Amino acid sequence: MENYQEQYNQELHQQEIRSNLQTLKGFFWIFATVLVIWVLTLLRIFIVDAGIFTMAVGISAVIGIPIVYIYKKVDLSKQWVKYVFLTLICMISAIFATFLSFHAVLIYVLPLLLAVQYRQKRSLWITYFVNNITMTISMLAGFYHGICDLNLLLGSNHTRSWYLEQWSAGALQFDFEPDPVFVILFYGALPRAVILLVFTLILRYISISSHEDAQRIADLTYRKETDLGTHVYNKNKYEEMIENYYPQVHRLAAVFWDVNNLKYVNDKYGHAAGDVLIQTLSSVLYELSTDRRKVYRVGGDEFVMIIENPVDFEIESMVESVSAALLERDGQGEMPISSAAGWAVGCGVDIRKIVNEADTKMYENKIRGKEGRE
């Protein structure tokens, strides 16, 4: 199933680009949300130190510059792009968690949500490990330079240095933890890492199920729409397009092909040899197909190509190319290989009429060719 594998690889290529674009959208939505909260903070709507928040926004904007550069200058299908995107987003999450502490604790989940969309499972696990590293660093840095968690109790927005000054002046009458680094690592970073691990496992399970379902649906769709013997579209797909799509196209051409001498080959060489003739014609037609030119197998040895908005001499050139390709292959074996063709052009709303006219001309061509050979 070479065509299926080719389509599958193309879909993976496009999926990588789509996932990177979704990650970009996620980054911009996060940043836009932060900007709104920042403006509300400047207006004193939220109890957050405006200077610290401004610093977080500024550093995050600088980290976001490579993301914008990659989007503008780099092929988004490259494998390394997603790792750079996800790492930078982990860093941005850590920056906000560093300065805003308890106000932004849920931001650690965002990189995982963006990583789960990628097909390769290592993307999610690499993001998890990078997330843990940036989270640990942000918790340590946030303890010394961010908004202090004690504000939850006091309903304020002070930093650790302010509390130390108050304590030194005798305004606060309680002791401070003598080894805060151990407390942060053991009682802060470790529990959050375990929670993120559980979250990652759940996301991974969802991701695997989603990708398996998508693969199964893609396989079923391929089998539903494709003739497995020749790898071109089958009659089911043909009828669907005839009914729902082609009537909306302004101008169409239908070209019918039918294998010559199929009964003779079947009788002399066997039906397997006849199948070879059919597959030979289908392979030639498939090589000429594009998004604008679709090939369908509508009968045992009958194929129709429908061309959207054909240009001058395109059909004649197409028929000559098929005849030349078959003539070349005819000289490579003992079985005769040729085909009869007929075509018609018209408006999309008359697609069935166009197809019938092309079919009629093909049979007239076939009869004349047969009489000539006799």
Secondary structure, DSSP 8 states (H G I E B T S, - for coil): -HHHHHHHHHHHHHHHHHHHHHHHHHHHHHHHHHHHHHHHHHTT-S-S-HHHHHHHHHHHHHHHHHHHHHHHHS-TTSHHHHHHHHHHHHHHHHHHHHHHGGGGGGGGHHHHHHHTTSSSHHHHHHHHHHHHHHHHHHHHHHHHHSB-TTHHHHT---BHHHHHHHHHTT---S---S-HHHHIIIIIIHHHHHHHHHHHHHHHHHHHHHHHHHHHHHHHHHHHHB-TTTSSB-HHHHHHHHHHTGGGSSEEEEEEEEETTHHHHHHHH-HHHHHHHHHHHHHHHHHH--SSEEEEE-SSSEEEEEEES--TTHHHHHHHHHHHHHHHHHTTSSS---EEEEEEEEEGGGHHHHHHHHHHHHHHHHHHHHHHH-
